[in-house]
Amino acid sequence: MPTPGEVQAVLRQVTDPELGVNILDLGLVYGIRVEEGRIHVEMTLTTPACPLAATLPAQVEEALRAHFPGHEVMVALVWEPHWAPERMSEDARRRLGAP
């Protein structure tokens, strides 16, 4: 059974194509839960109008299925709490020139 840390390592490989930063450093992942045979990821996007609303969650699901075959992967896209730039890592802020 994968650990949450192993799931995070896979998610660090999924990048927002518009910003070129991985979804963990952007603060888009709100939760990871690993249960017997199942991986649950709760994530958001920077805005509900994001053009990647269908693409990015599908990329997350695809990456996790590829790395953890045989596990059911469930990605929930949520809008609460709202994403804010403060959720980004220091590295992401530097790369994007954010305060």
Secondary structure, 3 states (H helix, E strand, C coil): CCCHHHHHHHHCCCEECCCCEECCCCCCEEEEEEECCEEEEEECCCCCCCCCCCHHHHHHHHHHHHHCCCCEEEEEECCCCCCCHHHCCHHHHHHHCCC
